[in-house]
Amino acid sequence: MRFDPRMLPTGIEQFSLQTGEKIATSRGLVIEPTGDAHAVALDFGPGTFGMSWEWD
């Protein structure tokens, strides 16, 4: 994900929910000063994997 470095979100996290599970797992991510944030899923699926963020 890349954000404008002049207007970064206040927080960002990755989340995943395997098919058949009822509770998603999540973990906080670092937003680099350049506005970049990265998340990778290995050996994942089927299910949902993504990133969510918050603004002030």
N, CA, C, O and CB atoms as a CASP TS submission, in Angstrom:
PFRMAT TS
TARGET T0000
AUTHOR 0000-0000-0000
METHOD Language model
MODEL 1
PARENT N/A
ATOM      1  N   MET     1       0.852  -1.132   0.000  1.00  0.00           N
ATOM      2  CA  MET     1       0.000   0.000   0.000  1.00  0.00           C
ATOM      3  C   MET     1       0.917   1.217   0.000  1.00  0.00           C
ATOM      4  O   MET     1       1.960   1.210   0.653  1.00  0.00           O
ATOM      5  CB  MET     1      -0.980  -0.015   1.209  1.00  0.00           C
ATOM      6  N   ARG     2       0.540   2.242  -0.715  1.00  0.00           N
ATOM      7  CA  ARG     2       1.323   3.477  -0.708  1.00  0.00           C
ATOM      8  C   ARG     2       0.387   4.656  -0.454  1.00  0.00           C
ATOM      9  O   ARG     2      -0.617   4.840  -1.142  1.00  0.00           O
ATOM     10  CB  ARG     2       2.097   3.662  -2.053  1.00  0.00           C
ATOM     11  N   PHE     3       0.745   5.437   0.545  1.00  0.00           N
ATOM     12  CA  PHE     3       0.001   6.639   0.907  1.00  0.00           C
ATOM     13  C   PHE     3       0.836   7.869   0.579  1.00  0.00           C
ATOM     14  O   PHE     3       2.059   7.789   0.457  1.00  0.00           O
ATOM     15  CB  PHE     3      -0.384   6.623   2.408  1.00  0.00           C
ATOM     16  N   ASP     4       0.177   8.983   0.442  1.00  0.00           N
ATOM     17  CA  ASP     4       0.879  10.255   0.255  1.00  0.00           C
ATOM     18  C   ASP     4       1.654  10.538   1.542  1.00  0.00           C
ATOM     19  O   ASP     4       1.048  10.608   2.611  1.00  0.00           O
ATOM     20  CB  ASP     4      -0.125  11.434  -0.088  1.00  0.00           C
ATOM     21  N   PRO     5       2.977  10.704   1.469  1.00  0.00           N
ATOM     22  CA  PRO     5       3.771  10.920   2.689  1.00  0.00           C
ATOM     23  C   PRO     5       3.374  12.178   3.457  1.00  0.00           C
ATOM     24  O   PRO     5       3.702  12.312   4.636  1.00  0.00           O
ATOM     25  CB  PRO     5       5.235  11.000   2.335  1.00  0.00           C
ATOM     26  N   ARG     6       2.675  13.094   2.804  1.00  0.00           N
ATOM     27  CA  ARG     6       2.247  14.327   3.489  1.00  0.00           C
ATOM     28  C   ARG     6       0.974  14.123   4.298  1.00  0.00           C
ATOM     29  O   ARG     6       0.586  14.989   5.083  1.00  0.00           O
ATOM     30  CB  ARG     6       2.030  15.443   2.475  1.00  0.00           C
ATOM     31  N   MET     7       0.311  12.958   4.104  1.00  0.00           N
ATOM     32  CA  MET     7      -0.944  12.696   4.826  1.00  0.00           C
ATOM     33  C   MET     7      -1.058  11.203   5.117  1.00  0.00           C
ATOM     34  O   MET     7      -1.797  10.481   4.447  1.00  0.00           O
ATOM     35  CB  MET     7      -2.180  13.191   4.005  1.00  0.00           C
ATOM     36  N   LEU     8      -0.311  10.751   6.130  1.00  0.00           N
ATOM     37  CA  LEU     8      -0.286   9.326   6.471  1.00  0.00           C
ATOM     38  C   LEU     8      -1.428   8.973   7.416  1.00  0.00           C
ATOM     39  O   LEU     8      -1.828   9.802   8.233  1.00  0.00           O
ATOM     40  CB  LEU     8       1.061   8.949   7.107  1.00  0.00           C
ATOM     41  N   PRO     9      -1.963   7.747   7.318  1.00  0.00           N
ATOM     42  CA  PRO     9      -2.970   7.305   8.284  1.00  0.00           C
ATOM     43  C   PRO     9      -2.366   7.231   9.681  1.00  0.00           C
ATOM     44  O   PRO     9      -1.146   7.180   9.840  1.00  0.00           O
ATOM     45  CB  PRO     9      -3.551   5.934   7.879  1.00  0.00           C
ATOM     46  N   THR    10      -3.227   7.225  10.683  1.00  0.00           N
ATOM     47  CA  THR    10      -2.751   7.144  12.066  1.00  0.00           C
ATOM     48  C   THR    10      -2.407   5.714  12.461  1.00  0.00           C
ATOM     49  O   THR    10      -1.666   5.504  13.422  1.00  0.00           O
ATOM     50  CB  THR    10      -3.799   7.703  13.019  1.00  0.00           C
ATOM     51  N   GLY    11      -2.927   4.736  11.744  1.00  0.00           N
ATOM     52  CA  GLY    11      -2.629   3.336  12.027  1.00  0.00           C
ATOM     53  C   GLY    11      -2.999   2.458  10.856  1.00  0.00           C
ATOM     54  O   GLY    11      -3.882   2.798  10.068  1.00  0.00           O
ATOM     55  N   ILE    12      -2.318   1.316  10.740  1.00  0.00           N
ATOM     56  CA  ILE    12      -2.590   0.364   9.669  1.00  0.00           C
ATOM     57  C   ILE    12      -2.343  -1.041  10.205  1.00  0.00           C
ATOM     58  O   ILE    12      -1.433  -1.255  11.005  1.00  0.00           O
ATOM     59  CB  ILE    12      -1.706   0.652   8.411  1.00  0.00           C
ATOM     60  N   GLU    13      -3.160  -2.000   9.757  1.00  0.00           N
ATOM     61  CA  GLU    13      -2.968  -3.377  10.168  1.00  0.00           C
ATOM     62  C   GLU    13      -3.319  -4.320   9.025  1.00  0.00           C
ATOM     63  O   GLU    13      -4.074  -3.977   8.116  1.00  0.00           O
ATOM     64  CB  GLU    13      -3.812  -3.694  11.408  1.00  0.00           C
ATOM     65  N   GLN    14      -2.748  -5.518   9.100  1.00  0.00           N
ATOM     66  CA  GLN    14      -3.127  -6.573   8.162  1.00  0.00           C
ATOM     67  C   GLN    14      -4.106  -7.477   8.884  1.00  0.00           C
ATOM     68  O   GLN    14      -4.052  -7.614  10.106  1.00  0.00           O
ATOM     69  CB  GLN    14      -1.875  -7.378   7.640  1.00  0.00           C
ATOM     70  N   PHE    15      -5.001  -8.094   8.126  1.00  0.00           N
ATOM     71  CA  PHE    15      -5.947  -9.025   8.728  1.00  0.00           C
ATOM     72  C   PHE    15      -6.104 -10.236   7.829  1.00  0.00           C
ATOM     73  O   PHE    15      -5.872 -10.165   6.622  1.00  0.00           O
ATOM     74  CB  PHE    15      -7.312  -8.348   8.973  1.00  0.00           C
ATOM     75  N   SER    16      -6.500 -11.348   8.428  1.00  0.00           N
ATOM     76  CA  SER    16      -6.763 -12.559   7.661  1.00  0.00           C
ATOM     77  C   SER    16      -7.886 -13.336   8.331  1.00  0.00           C
ATOM     78  O   SER    16      -8.032 -13.332   9.553  1.00  0.00           O
ATOM     79  CB  SER    16      -5.486 -13.431   7.537  1.00  0.00           C
ATOM     80  N   LEU    17      -8.665 -13.998   7.503  1.00  0.00           N
ATOM     81  CA  LEU    17      -9.752 -14.840   7.969  1.00  0.00           C
ATOM     82  C   LEU    17      -9.809 -16.050   7.060  1.00  0.00           C
ATOM     83  O   LEU    17     -10.193 -15.950   5.895  1.00  0.00           O
ATOM     84  CB  LEU    17     -11.113 -14.074   7.988  1.00  0.00           C
ATOM     85  N   GLN    18      -9.423 -17.190   7.602  1.00  0.00           N
ATOM     86  CA  GLN    18      -9.468 -18.436   6.845  1.00  0.00           C
ATOM     87  C   GLN    18     -10.921 -18.855   6.680  1.00  0.00           C
ATOM     88  O   GLN    18     -11.735 -18.643   7.579  1.00  0.00           O
ATOM     89  CB  GLN    18      -8.642 -19.555   7.548  1.00  0.00           C
ATOM     90  N   THR    19     -11.253 -19.447   5.536  1.00  0.00           N
ATOM     91  CA  THR    19     -12.603 -19.940   5.312  1.00  0.00           C
ATOM     92  C   THR    19     -12.973 -20.928   6.413  1.00  0.00           C
ATOM     93  O   THR    19     -12.197 -21.830   6.732  1.00  0.00           O
ATOM     94  CB  THR    19     -12.725 -20.600   3.918  1.00  0.00           C
ATOM     95  N   GLY    20     -14.144 -20.757   6.985  1.00  0.00           N
ATOM     96  CA  GLY    20     -14.611 -21.629   8.061  1.00  0.00           C
ATOM     97  C   GLY    20     -14.314 -21.110   9.450  1.00  0.00           C
ATOM     98  O   GLY    20     -14.898 -21.597  10.418  1.00  0.00           O
ATOM     99  N   GLU    21     -13.425 -20.136   9.584  1.00  0.00           N
ATOM    100  CA  GLU    21     -13.132 -19.549  10.889  1.00  0.00           C
ATOM    101  C   GLU    21     -14.098 -18.410  11.162  1.00  0.00           C
ATOM    102  O   GLU    21     -14.616 -17.790  10.234  1.00  0.00           O
ATOM    103  CB  GLU    21     -11.672 -19.051  10.958  1.00  0.00           C
ATOM    104  N   LYS    22     -14.337 -18.138  12.435  1.00  0.00           N
ATOM    105  CA  LYS    22     -15.267 -17.073  12.798  1.00  0.00           C
ATOM    106  C   LYS    22     -14.572 -15.817  13.291  1.00  0.00           C
ATOM    107  O   LYS    22     -15.186 -14.751  13.338  1.00  0.00           O
ATOM    108  CB  LYS    22     -16.212 -17.562  13.849  1.00  0.00           C
ATOM    109  N   ILE    23     -13.296 -15.925  13.663  1.00  0.00           N
ATOM    110  CA  ILE    23     -12.563 -14.782  14.208  1.00  0.00           C
ATOM    111  C   ILE    23     -11.349 -14.498  13.323  1.00  0.00           C
ATOM    112  O   ILE    23     -10.540 -15.386  13.050  1.00  0.00           O
ATOM    113  CB  ILE    23     -12.122 -15.052  15.684  1.00  0.00           C
ATOM    114  N   ALA    24     -11.239 -13.252  12.882  1.00  0.00           N
ATOM    115  CA  ALA    24     -10.098 -12.839  12.064  1.00  0.00           C
ATOM    116  C   ALA    24      -8.894 -12.572  12.958  1.00  0.00           C
ATOM    117  O   ALA    24      -9.049 -12.166  14.109  1.00  0.00           O
ATOM    118  CB  ALA    24     -10.444 -11.581  11.228  1.00  0.00           C
ATOM    119  N   THR    25      -7.705 -12.798  12.433  1.00  0.00           N
ATOM    120  CA  THR    25      -6.486 -12.420  13.129  1.00  0.00           C
ATOM    121  C   THR    25      -5.968 -11.129  12.499  1.00  0.00           C
ATOM    122  O   THR    25      -6.206 -10.864  11.321  1.00  0.00           O
ATOM    123  CB  THR    25      -5.411 -13.561  13.061  1.00  0.00           C
ATOM    124  N   SER    26      -5.265 -10.337  13.290  1.00  0.00           N
ATOM    125  CA  SER    26      -4.718  -9.082  12.768  1.00  0.00           C
ATOM    126  C   SER    26      -3.419  -8.754  13.477  1.00  0.00           C
ATOM    127  O   SER    26      -3.142  -9.251  14.568  1.00  0.00           O
ATOM    128  CB  SER    26      -5.729  -7.926  12.934  1.00  0.00           C
ATOM    129  N   ARG    27      -2.627  -7.905  12.833  1.00  0.00           N
ATOM    130  CA  ARG    27      -1.405  -7.409  13.468  1.00  0.00           C
ATOM    131  C   ARG    27      -1.098  -6.045  12.885  1.00  0.00           C
ATOM    132  O   ARG    27      -1.359  -5.779  11.712  1.00  0.00           O
ATOM    133  CB  ARG    27      -0.204  -8.394  13.260  1.00  0.00           C
ATOM    134  N   GLY    28      -0.541  -5.186  13.722  1.00  0.00           N
ATOM    135  CA  GLY    28      -0.188  -3.835  13.302  1.00  0.00           C
ATOM    136  C   GLY    28       0.979  -3.846  12.329  1.00  0.00           C
ATOM    137  O   GLY    28       1.857  -4.706  12.402  1.00  0.00           O
ATOM    138  N   LEU    29       0.977  -2.888  11.427  1.00  0.00           N
ATOM    139  CA  LEU    29       2.053  -2.739  10.452  1.00  0.00           C
ATOM    140  C   LEU    29       2.719  -1.377  10.623  1.00  0.00           C
ATOM    141  O   LEU    29       2.162  -0.465  11.232  1.00  0.00           O
ATOM    142  CB  LEU    29       1.515  -2.904   9.010  1.00  0.00           C
ATOM    143  N   VAL    30       3.910  -1.267  10.076  1.00  0.00           N
ATOM    144  CA  VAL    30       4.655  -0.012  10.103  1.00  0.00           C
ATOM    145  C   VAL    30       4.417   0.728   8.791  1.00  0.00           C
ATOM    146  O   VAL    30       4.472   0.135   7.714  1.00  0.00           O
ATOM    147  CB  VAL    30       6.178  -0.265  10.333  1.00  0.00           C
ATOM    148  N   ILE    31       4.154   2.021   8.893  1.00  0.00           N
ATOM    149  CA  ILE    31       4.078   2.878   7.709  1.00  0.00           C
ATOM    150  C   ILE    31       5.405   3.618   7.618  1.00  0.00           C
ATOM    151  O   ILE    31       5.754   4.394   8.507  1.00  0.00           O
ATOM    152  CB  ILE    31       2.851   3.884   7.780  1.00  0.00           C
ATOM    153  N   GLU    32       6.129   3.377   6.555  1.00  0.00           N
ATOM    154  CA  GLU    32       7.420   4.038   6.359  1.00  0.00           C
ATOM    155  C   GLU    32       7.205   5.536   6.111  1.00  0.00           C
ATOM    156  O   GLU    32       6.136   5.930   5.646  1.00  0.00           O
ATOM    157  CB  GLU    32       8.194   3.394   5.173  1.00  0.00           C
ATOM    158  N   PRO    33       8.188   6.364   6.410  1.00  0.00           N
ATOM    159  CA  PRO    33       8.065   7.807   6.154  1.00  0.00           C
ATOM    160  C   PRO    33       7.765   8.125   4.684  1.00  0.00           C
ATOM    161  O   PRO    33       7.229   9.188   4.369  1.00  0.00           O
ATOM    162  CB  PRO    33       9.347   8.516   6.573  1.00  0.00           C
ATOM    163  N   THR    34       8.111   7.203   3.799  1.00  0.00           N
ATOM    164  CA  THR    34       7.826   7.387   2.371  1.00  0.00           C
ATOM    165  C   THR    34       6.358   7.130   2.046  1.00  0.00           C
ATOM    166  O   THR    34       5.913   7.416   0.934  1.00  0.00           O
ATOM    167  CB  THR    34       8.707   6.462   1.536  1.00  0.00           C
ATOM    168  N   GLY    35       5.594   6.588   3.011  1.00  0.00           N
ATOM    169  CA  GLY    35       4.181   6.287   2.803  1.00  0.00           C
ATOM    170  C   GLY    35       3.912   4.842   2.448  1.00  0.00           C
ATOM    171  O   GLY    35       2.764   4.485   2.183  1.00  0.00           O
ATOM    172  N   ASP    36       4.932   3.994   2.433  1.00  0.00           N
ATOM    173  CA  ASP    36       4.777   2.590   2.059  1.00  0.00           C
ATOM    174  C   ASP    36       4.471   1.721   3.275  1.00  0.00           C
ATOM    175  O   ASP    36       5.004   1.945   4.362  1.00  0.00           O
ATOM    176  CB  ASP    36       6.039   2.085   1.360  1.00  0.00           C
ATOM    177  N   ALA    37       3.600   0.721   3.076  1.00  0.00           N
ATOM    178  CA  ALA    37       3.317  -0.315   4.069  1.00  0.00           C
ATOM    179  C   ALA    37       3.169  -1.625   3.309  1.00  0.00           C
ATOM    180  O   ALA    37       2.602  -1.654   2.216  1.00  0.00           O
ATOM    181  CB  ALA    37       2.020   0.017   4.918  1.00  0.00           C
ATOM    182  N   HIS    38       3.679  -2.709   3.887  1.00  0.00           N
ATOM    183  CA  HIS    38       3.691  -3.995   3.192  1.00  0.00           C
ATOM    184  C   HIS    38       3.086  -5.095   4.056  1.00  0.00           C
ATOM    185  O   HIS    38       3.235  -5.097   5.278  1.00  0.00           O
ATOM    186  CB  HIS    38       5.119  -4.369   2.791  1.00  0.00           C
ATOM    187  N   ALA    39       2.394  -6.039   3.393  1.00  0.00           N
ATOM    188  CA  ALA    39       1.873  -7.244   4.039  1.00  0.00           C
ATOM    189  C   ALA    39       1.954  -8.373   3.021  1.00  0.00           C
ATOM    190  O   ALA    39       1.676  -8.174   1.838  1.00  0.00           O
ATOM    191  CB  ALA    39       0.393  -7.039   4.557  1.00  0.00           C
ATOM    192  N   VAL    40       2.336  -9.556   3.485  1.00  0.00           N
ATOM    193  CA  VAL    40       2.479 -10.718   2.609  1.00  0.00           C
ATOM    194  C   VAL    40       1.819 -11.917   3.286  1.00  0.00           C
ATOM    195  O   VAL    40       1.957 -12.112   4.494  1.00  0.00           O
ATOM    196  CB  VAL    40       3.990 -11.009   2.291  1.00  0.00           C
ATOM    197  N   ALA    41       1.106 -12.712   2.504  1.00  0.00           N
ATOM    198  CA  ALA    41       0.515 -13.946   3.006  1.00  0.00           C
ATOM    199  C   ALA    41       1.160 -15.117   2.264  1.00  0.00           C
ATOM    200  O   ALA    41       1.084 -15.197   1.038  1.00  0.00           O
ATOM    201  CB  ALA    41      -1.046 -13.946   2.825  1.00  0.00           C
ATOM    202  N   LEU    42       1.790 -16.017   3.005  1.00  0.00           N
ATOM    203  CA  LEU    42       2.392 -17.220   2.426  1.00  0.00           C
ATOM    204  C   LEU    42       1.583 -18.433   2.845  1.00  0.00           C
ATOM    205  O   LEU    42       1.123 -18.514   3.984  1.00  0.00           O
ATOM    206  CB  LEU    42       3.874 -17.373   2.863  1.00  0.00           C
ATOM    207  N   ASP    43       1.410 -19.367   1.940  1.00  0.00           N
ATOM    208  CA  ASP    43       0.656 -20.592   2.228  1.00  0.00           C
ATOM    209  C   ASP    43      -0.707 -20.276   2.837  1.00  0.00           C
ATOM    210  O   ASP    43      -1.111 -20.882   3.829  1.00  0.00           O
ATOM    211  CB  ASP    43       1.453 -21.499   3.175  1.00  0.00           C
ATOM    212  N   PHE    44      -1.405 -19.326   2.236  1.00  0.00           N
ATOM    213  CA  PHE    44      -2.690 -18.860   2.749  1.00  0.00           C
ATOM    214  C   PHE    44      -3.810 -19.246   1.798  1.00  0.00           C
ATOM    215  O   PHE    44      -3.639 -19.239   0.579  1.00  0.00           O
ATOM    216  CB  PHE    44      -2.671 -17.341   2.962  1.00  0.00           C
ATOM    217  N   GLY    45      -4.946 -19.578   2.367  1.00  0.00           N
ATOM    218  CA  GLY    45      -6.148 -19.714   1.567  1.00  0.00           C
ATOM    219  C   GLY    45      -6.797 -21.065   1.741  1.00  0.00           C
ATOM    220  O   GLY    45      -6.171 -22.000   2.240  1.00  0.00           O
ATOM    221  N   PRO    46      -8.030 -21.175   1.339  1.00  0.00           N
ATOM    222  CA  PRO    46      -8.874 -20.067   0.900  1.00  0.00           C
ATOM    223  C   PRO    46      -9.302 -19.209   2.090  1.00  0.00           C
ATOM    224  O   PRO    46      -9.336 -19.673   3.230  1.00  0.00           O
ATOM    225  CB  PRO    46     -10.109 -20.597   0.152  1.00  0.00           C
ATOM    226  N   GLY    47      -9.619 -17.983   1.808  1.00  0.00           N
ATOM    227  CA  GLY    47     -10.023 -17.055   2.846  1.00  0.00           C
ATOM    228  C   GLY    47      -9.878 -15.628   2.382  1.00  0.00           C
ATOM    229  O   GLY    47      -9.829 -15.354   1.183  1.00  0.00           O
ATOM    230  N   THR    48      -9.807 -14.716   3.339  1.00  0.00           N
ATOM    231  CA  THR    48      -9.692 -13.286   3.062  1.00  0.00           C
ATOM    232  C   THR    48      -8.430 -12.749   3.723  1.00  0.00           C
ATOM    233  O   THR    48      -8.164 -13.033   4.891  1.00  0.00           O
ATOM    234  CB  THR    48     -10.947 -12.516   3.564  1.00  0.00           C
ATOM    235  N   PHE    49      -7.660 -11.978   2.979  1.00  0.00           N
ATOM    236  CA  PHE    49      -6.442 -11.347   3.496  1.00  0.00           C
ATOM    237  C   PHE    49      -6.453  -9.909   3.016  1.00  0.00           C
ATOM    238  O   PHE    49      -6.749  -9.648   1.850  1.00  0.00           O
ATOM    239  CB  PHE    49      -5.135 -12.104   3.026  1.00  0.00           C
ATOM    240  N   GLY    50      -6.135  -8.979   3.893  1.00  0.00           N
ATOM    241  CA  GLY    50      -6.137  -7.585   3.464  1.00  0.00           C
ATOM    242  C   GLY    50      -5.475  -6.666   4.469  1.00  0.00           C
ATOM    243  O   GLY    50      -4.857  -7.104   5.439  1.00  0.00           O
ATOM    244  N   MET    51      -5.626  -5.377   4.207  1.00  0.00           N
ATOM    245  CA  MET    51      -5.086  -4.326   5.079  1.00  0.00           C
ATOM    246  C   MET    51      -6.205  -3.331   5.352  1.00  0.00           C
ATOM    247  O   MET    51      -7.045  -3.064   4.492  1.00  0.00           O
ATOM    248  CB  MET    51      -3.835  -3.612   4.428  1.00  0.00           C
ATOM    249  N   SER    52      -6.198  -2.793   6.557  1.00  0.00           N
ATOM    250  CA  SER    52      -7.139  -1.727   6.896  1.00  0.00           C
ATOM    251  C   SER    52      -6.373  -0.616   7.591  1.00  0.00           C
ATOM    252  O   SER    52      -5.336  -0.864   8.206  1.00  0.00           O
ATOM    253  CB  SER    52      -8.302  -2.256   7.797  1.00  0.00           C
ATOM    254  N   TRP    53      -6.875   0.600   7.496  1.00  0.00           N
ATOM    255  CA  TRP    53      -6.174   1.737   8.081  1.00  0.00           C
ATOM    256  C   TRP    53      -7.185   2.730   8.624  1.00  0.00           C
ATOM    257  O   TRP    53      -8.367   2.695   8.282  1.00  0.00           O
ATOM    258  CB  TRP    53      -5.250   2.413   7.045  1.00  0.00           C
ATOM    259  N   GLU    54      -6.683   3.629   9.491  1.00  0.00           N
ATOM    260  CA  GLU    54      -7.516   4.660  10.127  1.00  0.00           C
ATOM    261  C   GLU    54      -6.906   6.029   9.903  1.00  0.00           C
ATOM    262  O   GLU    54      -5.687   6.189   9.845  1.00  0.00           O
ATOM    263  CB  GLU    54      -7.677   4.389  11.638  1.00  0.00           C
ATOM    264  N   TRP    55      -7.776   7.002   9.781  1.00  0.00           N
ATOM    265  CA  TRP    55      -7.368   8.411   9.705  1.00  0.00           C
ATOM    266  C   TRP    55      -7.777   9.087  11.006  1.00  0.00           C
ATOM    267  O   TRP    55      -8.647   8.581  11.714  1.00  0.00           O
ATOM    268  CB  TRP    55      -8.014   9.138   8.461  1.00  0.00           C
ATOM    269  N   ASP    56      -7.175  10.201  11.328  1.00  0.00           N
ATOM    270  CA  ASP    56      -7.578  10.969  12.520  1.00  0.00           C
ATOM    271  C   ASP    56      -9.027  11.351  12.447  1.00  0.00           C
ATOM    272  O   ASP    56      -9.541  11.998  13.359  1.00  0.00           O
ATOM    273  CB  ASP    56      -6.724  12.223  12.679  1.00  0.00           C
TER
END
